[in-house]
Amino acid sequence: MEDLLFGPFALGFMRRALAGCLALSVAGPPLGVILVLRRMSLMSDVLQHGVLPGLALGYAAFGLSLWAMGLGGLAAGLTIALLAGFLTRATAGREDSQLAGVYLIALALGVAIISQGRGIDLTHLLFGSVMGVDTASLFAMATVATVVVPALALIWRPLVIESFDPLFLAANGGRGGLWHLAFLALVVLCVVSGFMALGTLMAVGLIMLPAIAARHWAGSLAGQVRVAVGLAVLASVAGLLLSFHRDIPAGPAIVLTAGGLWALGLAVGPHHSALARLNL
């Protein structure tokens, strides 16, 4: 049992992958809790597709360069968020429809760029690889976590106030739009930082699934943040072990583990679960 649980982490690449996933587990789920609170859960899905053209351009131009792909993905994700917001305000349309249109175009553009490239590993971009978490990737993920956590703490209060009562924030001189854009920038940072280990399609899973599951285990917002981080850490460790022993990609393994924890909370959690409804 000791070899089963701890043996894989004697390998350097597994330790780097674990450290990177733990960094994302600390930074990402609190963002996910706010996304759930603001009824913007699908925004993370939009952004994860939106970064693909930037990642693909960075890969096509510079190869497997972490900084080129990271900066490209960051620029693409911020562009998607800003463009959708601009179109919403310029046309008085619904933000969800503008986001859907923009992200579908971005996704198609990313796939088109990848299809024209030579030597671009689509599987690596979409699903990640624990083998790809080198020292530079780990440093980037740790740096993003170091930036995101204090930045989110700084804007936490106005974000929560706007989520419950945007008119009150506006009446007291709060700049809801500015905090909203700053928050989206933090989400993009987390999505981009996780692509090396989890891929663009899986990185959001570690951000959102623990946050969704946390609602079944904690009633307060602060409690949900703590539970979400704990669930993300558990999913990271268990998912990496599953990936190592069953020889499946790390991203899907971690997300499937997080999904299992969500299903458990959905069934027997003390809040908003099937068991809680039966006890009413």
KOLBA-845582 format. One line per field, with one value per atom (N, C-alpha, C): residue in one letter; atom name; y, x, z; residue number from 1. Coordinates in steps of 0.05 Angstrom, whole numbers, plus 5000, padded with zeros to 4 digits. Each point is the difference from the previous one (the first is absolute). Layout:
REM KOLBA-845582
code: c(A ...);
site: c(CA ...);
c2: c(Y ...);
c1: c(X ...);
c3: c(Z ...);
pos: c(NUM ...);
REM end
This chain:
REM KOLBA-845582
code: c(M M M E E E D D D L L L L L L F F F G G G P P P F F F A A A L L L G G G F F F M M M R R R R R R A A A L L L A A A G G G C C C L L L A A A L L L S S S V V V A A A G G G P P P P P P L L L G G G V V V I I I L L L V V V L L L R R R R R R M M M S S S L L L M M M S S S D D D V V V L L L Q Q Q H H H G G G V V V L L L P P P G G G L L L A A A L L L G G G Y Y Y A A A A A A F F F G G G L L L S S S L L L W W W A A A M M M G G G L L L G G G G G G L L L A A A A A A G G G L L L T T T I I I A A A L L L L L L A A A G G G F F F L L L T T T R R R A A A T T T A A A G G G R R R E E E D D D S S S Q Q Q L L L A A A G G G V V V Y Y Y L L L I I I A A A L L L A A A L L L G G G V V V A A A I I I I I I S S S Q Q Q G G G R R R G G G I I I D D D L L L T T T H H H L L L L L L F F F G G G S S S V V V M M M G G G V V V D D D T T T A A A S S S L L L F F F A A A M M M A A A T T T V V V A A A T T T V V V V V V V V V P P P A A A L L L A A A L L L I I I W W W R R R P P P L L L V V V I I I E E E S S S F F F D D D P P P L L L F F F L L L A A A A A A N N N G G G G G G R R R G G G G G G L L L W W W H H H L L L A A A F F F L L L A A A L L L V V V V V V L L L C C C V V V V V V S S S G G G F F F M M M A A A L L L G G G T T T L L L M M M A A A V V V G G G L L L I I I M M M L L L P P P A A A I I I A A A A A A R R R H H H W W W A A A G G G S S S L L L A A A G G G Q Q Q V V V R R R V V V A A A V V V G G G L L L A A A V V V L L L A A A S S S V V V A A A G G G L L L L L L L L L S S S F F F H H H R R R D D D I I I P P P A A A G G G P P P A A A I I I V V V L L L T T T A A A G G G G G G L L L W W W A A A L L L G G G L L L A A A V V V G G G P P P H H H H H H S S S A A A L L L A A A R R R L L L N N N L L L);
site: c(N CA C N CA C N CA C N CA C N CA C N CA C N CA C N CA C N CA C N CA C N CA C N CA C N CA C N CA C N CA C N CA C N CA C N CA C N CA C N CA C N CA C N CA C N CA C N CA C N CA C N CA C N CA C N CA C N CA C N CA C N CA C N CA C N CA C N CA C N CA C N CA C N CA C N CA C N CA C N CA C N CA C N CA C N CA C N CA C N CA C N CA C N CA C N CA C N CA C N CA C N CA C N CA C N CA C N CA C N CA C N CA C N CA C N CA C N CA C N CA C N CA C N CA C N CA C N CA C N CA C N CA C N CA C N CA C N CA C N CA C N CA C N CA C N CA C N CA C N CA C N CA C N CA C N CA C N CA C N CA C N CA C N CA C N CA C N CA C N CA C N CA C N CA C N CA C N CA C N CA C N CA C N CA C N CA C N CA C N CA C N CA C N CA C N CA C N CA C N CA C N CA C N CA C N CA C N CA C N CA C N CA C N CA C N CA C N CA C N CA C N CA C N CA C N CA C N CA C N CA C N CA C N CA C N CA C N CA C N CA C N CA C N CA C N CA C N CA C N CA C N CA C N CA C N CA C N CA C N CA C N CA C N CA C N CA C N CA C N CA C N CA C N CA C N CA C N CA C N CA C N CA C N CA C N CA C N CA C N CA C N CA C N CA C N CA C N CA C N CA C N CA C N CA C N CA C N CA C N CA C N CA C N CA C N CA C N CA C N CA C N CA C N CA C N CA C N CA C N CA C N CA C N CA C N CA C N CA C N CA C N CA C N CA C N CA C N CA C N CA C N CA C N CA C N CA C N CA C N CA C N CA C N CA C N CA C N CA C N CA C N CA C N CA C N CA C N CA C N CA C N CA C N CA C N CA C N CA C N CA C N CA C N CA C N CA C N CA C N CA C N CA C N CA C N CA C N CA C N CA C N CA C N CA C N CA C N CA C N CA C N CA C N CA C N CA C N CA C N CA C N CA C N CA C N CA C N CA C N CA C N CA C N CA C N CA C N CA C N CA C N CA C N CA C N CA C N CA C N CA C N CA C N CA C N CA C N CA C N CA C N CA C N CA C N CA C N CA C N CA C N CA C N CA C N CA C N CA C N CA C N CA C N CA C N CA C N CA C N CA C N CA C N CA C N CA C N CA C N CA C N CA C N CA C N CA C N CA C N CA C N CA C N CA C N CA C N CA C N CA C N CA C N CA C N CA C N CA C N CA C N CA C N CA C N CA C N CA C N CA C N CA C N CA C N CA C N CA C N CA C);
c2: c(4976 5024 5025 4999 5024 5005 4979 5003 5011 4990 5009 5029 5010 5028 5019 4992 5019 4994 4976 4992 5018 5006 5016 5028 5011 5027 5000 4977 4999 5008 5001 5008 5031 5011 5029 5013 4988 5012 4999 4979 4998 5021 5005 5021 5027 5005 5026 5003 4979 5001 5005 4986 5004 5028 5011 5027 5020 4996 5018 4999 4975 4997 5011 4997 5012 5030 5012 5029 5009 4985 5006 4994 4980 4994 5021 5015 5022 5025 5005 5025 4997 4977 4998 4997 4981 4996 5025 5018 5025 5016 5000 5014 4985 4974 4984 5006 5003 5006 5027 5020 5025 4997 4985 4995 4987 4981 4987 5020 5017 5020 5020 5007 5020 4988 4974 4985 5002 4997 5003 4974 4978 4975 4993 5006 4993 5020 5023 5019 4987 4982 4987 4983 4987 4984 5017 5023 5019 5008 5007 5009 4978 4975 4979 4994 5004 4998 5025 5023 5025 5002 4987 5002 4983 4982 4980 5014 5021 5012 5011 5013 5011 4978 4979 4977 4989 4996 4988 5018 5027 5018 4999 5000 4999 4974 4978 4974 5000 5010 5000 5017 5023 5018 4993 4990 4996 4971 4982 4973 4998 4980 4995 5019 5026 5021 5008 4995 5006 5029 5018 5028 5011 4990 5008 4991 4975 4989 5013 5004 5012 5029 5016 5027 5001 4982 4999 4993 4980 4992 5022 5013 5022 5022 5008 5021 4992 4975 4991 4999 4990 4999 5027 5019 5027 5013 4995 5011 4990 4974 4989 5013 5002 5012 5029 5015 5029 5004 4984 5002 4994 4978 4993 5022 5011 5022 5024 5007 5023 4996 4977 4994 5001 4991 5000 5029 5017 5028 5016 4993 5015 4994 4975 4991 4996 5003 4995 4971 4982 4972 4985 4975 4983 4992 5001 4994 4970 4982 4972 4994 5014 4995 5012 5023 5011 4983 4989 4982 4975 4989 4976 5005 5022 5006 5004 5015 5006 4975 4983 4977 4979 4997 4980 5008 5025 5010 4995 5006 4996 4970 4983 4971 4991 5008 4992 5011 5025 5011 4985 4992 4985 4973 4986 4974 5004 5021 5005 5005 5015 5006 4974 4983 4975 4982 4999 4982 5008 5025 5009 4997 4996 4997 4974 4999 4975 4993 4976 4992 5009 5012 5009 4977 4993 4977 5009 4995 5009 4987 4975 4986 5014 5008 5014 5026 5015 5026 4997 4980 4997 4986 4980 4983 5001 5013 5003 4975 5001 4977 5006 4981 5004 5002 4987 5001 5028 5017 5027 5020 4992 5019 5000 5017 5003 5022 5007 5020 5027 5007 5026 5000 4978 4999 5002 4986 5001 5029 5013 5027 5019 4996 5016 4996 4975 4994 5011 4998 5011 5030 5012 5030 5009 4986 5008 4997 4978 4997 5022 5008 5021 5027 5004 5025 4999 4977 4999 5001 4986 4998 5028 5015 5027 5019 4998 5017 4995 4975 4993 5010 4997 5010 5031 5014 5029 5008 4985 5007 4984 4983 4982 5014 5021 5013 5013 5017 5011 4979 4978 4979 4987 4994 4988 5019 5025 5020 5003 5002 5002 4975 4977 4976 5000 5011 5000 5025 5023 5026 5019 4998 5018 5029 5005 5027 5014 4985 5011 5008 4983 5006 5024 5002 5023 5026 4998 5024 5010 4983 5008 5004 5004 5007 4976 4976 4976 4997 4992 4996 4971 4991 4972 4989 5015 4991 4996 5017 4997 4975 4996 4975 4975 5002 4977 4993 5020 4995 4990 5011 4990 4971 4993 4972 4982 5008 4983 4997 5020 4998 4979 4998 4980 4972 4997 4974 4992 5018 4994 4992 5013 4993 4971 4993 4972 4980 5006 4981 4996 5022 4998 4986 5005 4988 4970 4990 4971 4984 5013 4984 4981 5005 4981 4973 5000 4974 4989 5017 4991 5004 5017 5006 5021 5012 5021 4990 4975 4990 4991 4994 4988 5020 5021 5018 5012 5006 5012 4980 4974 4980 5002 5006 5002 5027 5019 5025 4998 4988 5001 4977 4975 4977 5001 5006 5003 5022 5022 5023 4992 4985 4991 4980 4982 4980 5012 5022 5012 5010 5007 5010 4978 4975 4978 4994 5012 4994 5023 5025 5023 5020 5013 5019 5029 5007 5027 5003 5024 5005 4993 5009 4994 4970 4986 4971 4987 5010 4988 5003 5023 5004 4980 4996 4981 4971 4993 4973 4996 5020 4998 4995 5015 4996 4972 4991 4973 4978 5003 4981 5000 5024 5002 4986 5004 4987 4970 4990 4971 4989 5015 4991 5000 5019 5001 4976 4994 4977 4974 4996 4975 4997 5022 5000 4993 5011 4994 4971 4989 4972 4983 5007 4986 5001 5023 5004 4982 5000 4984 4970 4990 4971 4989 5017 4990 5010 5016 5009 5015 5019 5018 5029 5018 5028 5012 5016 5012 5018 5016 5018 4986 4981 4986 4985 4988 4986 5018 5024 5019 5010 5006 5010 4979 4975 4978 4996 5002 4998 5022 5025 5023 4996 4988 4994 4980 4980 4980 5013 5018 5014 5017 5013 5015 4982 4976 4981 4991 4996 4992 5022 5025 5022 5003 4996 5001 4979 4977 4979 5002 5006 4998 5025 5022 5024 5012 5016 5011 5023 5010 5023 4994 5003 4998 4974 4978 4974 4982 4977 4982 4990 4995 4992 5022 5025 5023 5003 4996 5003 4978 4976 4978 5005 5014 5006 5023 5015 5023 4992);
c1: c(5016 4984 5017 5022 5018 5012 5008 5011 4979 4975 4978 4994 5001 4992 5023 5024 5022 5022 5001 5021 5002 4977 5002 5012 4997 5010 5029 5013 5029 5013 4984 5009 4998 5021 5001 4977 4992 4979 4973 4996 4975 5000 5022 5001 4995 5012 4995 4971 4988 4972 4982 5006 4985 5002 5025 5004 4984 5001 4986 4970 4989 4972 4991 5017 4994 4999 5018 4999 4974 4991 4975 4976 5003 4979 4995 5021 4998 4988 5008 4992 4973 4995 4977 4973 4996 4973 4988 5015 4986 4988 5014 4988 4975 5001 4976 4977 5005 4978 4987 5016 4988 4985 5010 4986 4973 4999 4974 4982 5011 4984 4987 5016 4990 4985 4995 4986 5015 5026 5017 5017 4989 5015 5010 4984 5007 5020 5004 5021 5027 5006 5026 5003 4978 5002 5005 4987 5005 5030 5011 5028 5019 4994 5019 5001 4978 5001 5012 4996 5009 5031 5013 5030 5013 4985 5012 5015 4988 5015 5027 5001 5025 5020 4992 5018 5010 4982 5008 5020 4995 5019 5027 5000 5026 5015 4985 5012 5010 4984 5008 5025 5002 5021 5026 4998 5023 5003 4983 5001 4990 5009 4990 5014 4994 5011 4978 5005 4980 4991 5020 4994 4986 5008 4986 4971 4996 4973 4983 5013 4986 4991 5018 4993 4980 5002 4980 4973 4999 4974 4988 5017 4990 4989 5014 4990 4974 4998 4975 4977 5005 4978 4990 5018 4992 4985 5009 4987 4971 4996 4974 4982 5010 4983 4994 5019 4996 4982 5004 4983 4971 4996 4972 4987 5015 4989 4994 5018 4996 4975 4997 4977 4974 5001 4976 4991 5019 4993 4994 5013 4996 4974 4990 4976 4976 5005 4979 4989 5017 4993 5006 4992 5006 5030 5012 5029 5005 4982 5005 5000 4983 4999 5025 5009 5025 5024 5001 5022 4999 4976 4998 5011 4992 5009 5030 5011 5028 5017 4992 5016 4999 4977 4999 5019 5001 5018 5029 5006 5027 5008 4981 5006 5006 4984 5004 5027 5006 5026 5023 4998 5022 5004 4978 5002 5012 4992 5011 5030 5009 5029 5015 4989 5013 5001 4979 4999 5021 5008 5019 5029 5003 5027 5012 5026 5015 5012 4995 5011 4985 4977 4984 4984 5004 4986 4973 4979 4973 4993 5007 4993 5014 5025 5014 4987 4991 4988 4973 4984 4973 4999 5018 4997 5024 5022 5023 5015 5021 5017 5017 5000 5017 5029 5008 5027 5008 4980 5005 5005 4996 5003 5030 5015 5028 5004 5024 5005 4989 5002 4989 4970 4986 4971 4992 5014 4994 5004 5021 5005 4977 4991 4979 4974 4993 4976 5001 5023 5004 4998 5011 4999 4971 4985 4972 4985 5004 4986 5007 5026 5009 4987 4994 4987 4970 4988 4971 4988 5012 4989 4998 5022 4997 4983 5001 4984 4970 4993 4972 4992 5017 4994 4996 5015 4997 4973 4990 4974 4977 5004 4980 4974 5003 4977 4982 5011 4983 4987 5015 4989 4975 5003 4978 4976 5006 4978 4986 5015 4987 4984 5009 4985 4973 4998 4974 4984 5013 4986 5016 5000 5016 4991 4974 4991 5012 5002 5012 5029 5015 5028 5002 4983 5000 4993 4981 4992 5022 5018 5022 5026 4997 5024 5017 4990 5015 5001 5022 5003 4997 4975 4995 5013 4999 5012 5029 5014 5029 5007 4986 5005 4993 4980 4992 5022 5011 5022 5025 5006 5023 4996 4976 4994 5003 4990 5003 5029 5016 5029 5013 4991 5011 4992 4975 4991 5016 5005 5017 5028 5011 5027 5000 4980 4999 4997 4983 4996 5025 5014 5025 5022 5001 5021 4997 4975 4996 5002 5004 4999 5022 5024 5022 4995 4988 4995 4973 4979 4973 4989 5013 4989 4978 4995 4980 4972 4993 4973 4996 5022 4997 5006 5016 5008 4977 4978 4977 4987 5003 4988 5009 5026 5010 4993 4991 4990 4971 4984 4971 4988 5009 4987 5002 5024 5000 4983 4998 4983 4971 4991 4973 4994 5019 4996 4999 5015 5002 4973 4982 4973 4984 5008 4986 5012 5023 5014 5001 4996 5002 4978 4989 4979 5009 5023 5010 5019 5004 5018 5029 5008 5027 5004 4980 5002 5002 4986 5001 5028 5013 5027 5019 4998 5018 4995 4975 4994 5008 4996 5007 5030 5016 5029 5008 4988 5006 4992 4977 4992 5018 5009 5018 5027 5010 5025 4997 4977 4995 4997 4986 4997 5027 5018 5026 5017 5001 5016 4989 4973 4988 5001 4995 5000 5028 5021 5027 5007 4991 5005 4985 4975 4984 5013 5010 5014 5025 5015 5025 4995 4981 4996 4983 4983 4982 5009 5021 5012 4979 4987 4981 5010 4992 5009 4993 5018 4997 4975 4995 4978 4973 4993 4975 4999 5022 5000 4994 5011 4995 4971 4991 4973 4979 5005 4982 4999 5023 5001 4984 5004 4985 4970 4993 4972 4989 5016 4990 4995 5017 4996 4975 4994 4976 4975 5002 4977 4995 5022 4997 4985 5008 4987 4971 4995 4973 4982 5011 4985 4995 5022 4998 5010 5006 5009 4978 5008 4980 4983 5008 4986 4992 4974 4991 5007 4998 5006 4975 5002 4978 4993 5021 4995 4987 5010 4988 4971 4992 4972 4983 5011 4985 4995 5019 4998 4982 4991 4983 4972);
c3: c(5000 5000 5000 5015 5001 4972 4986 4973 4981 5004 4983 5002 5025 5005 4998 5009 5002 4980 4990 4981 4975 4987 4976 5005 5024 5005 5007 4999 5002 4973 4979 4974 4998 4988 4998 4985 4977 4984 5015 5016 5015 5023 5012 5021 4988 4976 4987 4992 4990 4992 5024 5022 5025 5010 5001 5010 4982 4974 4982 5004 5003 5004 5027 5020 5027 4998 4984 4997 4987 4979 4987 5019 5017 5019 5021 5006 5019 4987 4975 4987 4985 4988 4982 5014 5019 5012 5012 5014 5009 4978 4977 4976 4991 5001 4993 5018 5026 5019 4992 4993 4991 4974 4982 4975 5005 5018 5007 5013 5018 5014 4981 4979 4981 4976 5002 4979 4973 5002 4976 4997 5008 4999 4972 4980 4973 4988 5014 4991 4999 5019 5000 4975 4991 4976 4976 4999 4978 4999 5023 5001 4993 5008 4994 4970 4986 4971 4987 5013 4990 4999 5019 5001 4979 4987 4981 4977 4987 4978 5008 5024 5009 5006 5013 5005 4974 4981 4974 4985 5000 4987 5013 5027 5014 4994 4999 4993 4972 4981 4972 4995 5014 4995 5015 5024 5017 5010 4991 5010 5029 5014 5027 5019 4996 5018 5019 5026 5020 5000 4998 5003 4975 4976 4975 5000 5007 5001 5022 5023 5022 4994 4989 4994 4977 4981 4978 5011 5018 5011 5017 5016 5017 4983 4978 4983 4986 4991 4987 5020 5024 5020 5008 5004 5007 4977 4976 4976 4999 5004 4999 5021 5025 5021 4995 4991 4994 4976 4979 4976 5006 5015 5007 5017 5019 5016 4983 4982 4982 4983 4988 4982 5016 5025 5016 5005 5007 5006 4975 4977 4976 4986 5004 4986 5018 5027 5019 4999 4990 4998 5026 5001 5023 5000 5024 5001 4993 5008 4995 4970 4985 4971 4986 5010 4989 5006 5024 5008 4983 4995 4984 4972 4988 4973 4998 5019 4999 5006 5019 5007 4979 4986 4978 4977 4994 4980 5009 5025 5010 5000 5007 5000 4972 4980 4973 4989 5008 4992 5011 5026 5012 4987 4994 4986 4972 4986 4974 5001 5019 5003 5006 5018 5007 4975 4985 4976 4979 4999 4981 5010 5026 5011 4995 5002 4997 5027 5009 5025 5025 4996 5023 5010 5025 5012 5012 4985 5009 5027 5003 5025 5024 4996 5022 5007 4980 5005 5014 4991 5011 5027 5004 5024 5018 4992 5017 5004 5016 5006 5024 5019 5024 4992 4977 4991 4992 4993 4990 5023 5025 5021 5008 4987 5006 5021 5006 5020 4993 4974 4991 5003 4993 5003 5029 5017 5028 5011 4992 5009 4990 4975 4990 5016 5006 5014 5029 5012 5027 5000 4979 4998 4997 4983 4996 5026 5015 5025 5020 5000 5018 4993 4974 4992 5004 4993 5000 5029 5019 5026 5014 5001 5013 4983 4973 4984 5004 5002 5006 5027 5020 5027 4999 4983 4998 4989 4980 4987 5010 5021 5009 5009 5017 5011 4979 4982 4979 4982 4994 4984 5013 5026 5014 5003 5006 5002 4974 4978 4974 4993 5008 4995 5013 5024 5014 4995 4997 4998 4983 4973 4983 5002 5005 5003 5024 5022 5024 4995 4986 4994 4983 4979 4982 5015 5019 5014 5019 5008 5017 4985 4975 4983 4993 5003 4992 4970 4989 4972 4993 4998 4996 4975 4978 4975 5002 5014 5004 5016 5022 5016 4984 4983 4984 4980 4987 4981 5014 5023 5015 5008 5008 5007 4976 4977 4976 4993 5004 4994 5018 5025 5018 4991 4991 4990 4975 4982 4977 5008 5020 5009 5011 5015 5010 4978 4981 4977 4985 4994 4985 5016 5026 5016 5002 4997 5004 4975 4976 4976 4996 5012 4996 5012 5024 5013 4992 4998 4996 4973 4983 4974 5001 4976 5000 5006 4993 5005 5028 5015 5026 5023 4994 5022 5015 4986 5013 5019 4995 5017 5029 5004 5027 5013 4984 5010 5008 4983 5003 5017 4994 5013 5031 5011 5030 5010 4985 5008 5000 4979 4999 5022 5005 5021 5028 5004 5026 5010 4982 5008 5015 4996 5013 5028 5006 5025 5019 4991 5017 4993 5021 4996 4996 5011 4997 4977 4991 4977 5008 5023 5009 5003 5011 5002 4973 4981 4973 4988 5005 4990 5012 5026 5014 4990 4998 4991 4971 4983 4972 4996 5016 4998 5009 5022 5010 4980 4988 4979 4976 4992 4978 5006 5024 5008 5000 5011 5000 4971 4983 4972 4985 5007 4987 5007 5026 5009 4989 5004 4991 4969 4986 4971 4989 5011 4991 5005 5023 5005 4980 4994 4981 4972 4993 4974 4999 5021 5000 4999 5016 5002 4976 4989 4979 4972 4999 4975 4983 5012 4986 5004 4982 5003 5027 5010 5027 5002 4979 5001 5004 4982 5004 5027 5008 5026 5023 5001 5021 4999 4976 4998 5007 4991 5008 5030 5013 5029 5013 4990 5010 4995 4977 4994 5019 5008 5019 5027 5008 5026 4999 4977 4996 5002 4987 5001 5029 5015 5028 5016 4996 5014 4991 4974 4989 5013 5007 5011 5030 5015 5029 5015 4986 5013 5018 5020 5019 4988 4977 4988 4971 4994 4972 4987 5015 4989 5000 4987 5001 5028 5016 5027 5017 4996 5015 4993 4975 4992 5013 5003 5012 5029 5013 5029 5007 4979 5005 5011);
pos: c(1 1 1 2 2 2 3 3 3 4 4 4 5 5 5 6 6 6 7 7 7 8 8 8 9 9 9 10 10 10 11 11 11 12 12 12 13 13 13 14 14 14 15 15 15 16 16 16 17 17 17 18 18 18 19 19 19 20 20 20 21 21 21 22 22 22 23 23 23 24 24 24 25 25 25 26 26 26 27 27 27 28 28 28 29 29 29 30 30 30 31 31 31 32 32 32 33 33 33 34 34 34 35 35 35 36 36 36 37 37 37 38 38 38 39 39 39 40 40 40 41 41 41 42 42 42 43 43 43 44 44 44 45 45 45 46 46 46 47 47 47 48 48 48 49 49 49 50 50 50 51 51 51 52 52 52 53 53 53 54 54 54 55 55 55 56 56 56 57 57 57 58 58 58 59 59 59 60 60 60 61 61 61 62 62 62 63 63 63 64 64 64 65 65 65 66 66 66 67 67 67 68 68 68 69 69 69 70 70 70 71 71 71 72 72 72 73 73 73 74 74 74 75 75 75 76 76 76 77 77 77 78 78 78 79 79 79 80 80 80 81 81 81 82 82 82 83 83 83 84 84 84 85 85 85 86 86 86 87 87 87 88 88 88 89 89 89 90 90 90 91 91 91 92 92 92 93 93 93 94 94 94 95 95 95 96 96 96 97 97 97 98 98 98 99 99 99 100 100 100 101 101 101 102 102 102 103 103 103 104 104 104 105 105 105 106 106 106 107 107 107 108 108 108 109 109 109 110 110 110 111 111 111 112 112 112 113 113 113 114 114 114 115 115 115 116 116 116 117 117 117 118 118 118 119 119 119 120 120 120 121 121 121 122 122 122 123 123 123 124 124 124 125 125 125 126 126 126 127 127 127 128 128 128 129 129 129 130 130 130 131 131 131 132 132 132 133 133 133 134 134 134 135 135 135 136 136 136 137 137 137 138 138 138 139 139 139 140 140 140 141 141 141 142 142 142 143 143 143 144 144 144 145 145 145 146 146 146 147 147 147 148 148 148 149 149 149 150 150 150 151 151 151 152 152 152 153 153 153 154 154 154 155 155 155 156 156 156 157 157 157 158 158 158 159 159 159 160 160 160 161 161 161 162 162 162 163 163 163 164 164 164 165 165 165 166 166 166 167 167 167 168 168 168 169 169 169 170 170 170 171 171 171 172 172 172 173 173 173 174 174 174 175 175 175 176 176 176 177 177 177 178 178 178 179 179 179 180 180 180 181 181 181 182 182 182 183 183 183 184 184 184 185 185 185 186 186 186 187 187 187 188 188 188 189 189 189 190 190 190 191 191 191 192 192 192 193 193 193 194 194 194 195 195 195 196 196 196 197 197 197 198 198 198 199 199 199 200 200 200 201 201 201 202 202 202 203 203 203 204 204 204 205 205 205 206 206 206 207 207 207 208 208 208 209 209 209 210 210 210 211 211 211 212 212 212 213 213 213 214 214 214 215 215 215 216 216 216 217 217 217 218 218 218 219 219 219 220 220 220 221 221 221 222 222 222 223 223 223 224 224 224 225 225 225 226 226 226 227 227 227 228 228 228 229 229 229 230 230 230 231 231 231 232 232 232 233 233 233 234 234 234 235 235 235 236 236 236 237 237 237 238 238 238 239 239 239 240 240 240 241 241 241 242 242 242 243 243 243 244 244 244 245 245 245 246 246 246 247 247 247 248 248 248 249 249 249 250 250 250 251 251 251 252 252 252 253 253 253 254 254 254 255 255 255 256 256 256 257 257 257 258 258 258 259 259 259 260 260 260 261 261 261 262 262 262 263 263 263 264 264 264 265 265 265 266 266 266 267 267 267 268 268 268 269 269 269 270 270 270 271 271 271 272 272 272 273 273 273 274 274 274 275 275 275 276 276 276 277 277 277 278 278 278 279 279 279 280 280 280);
REM end
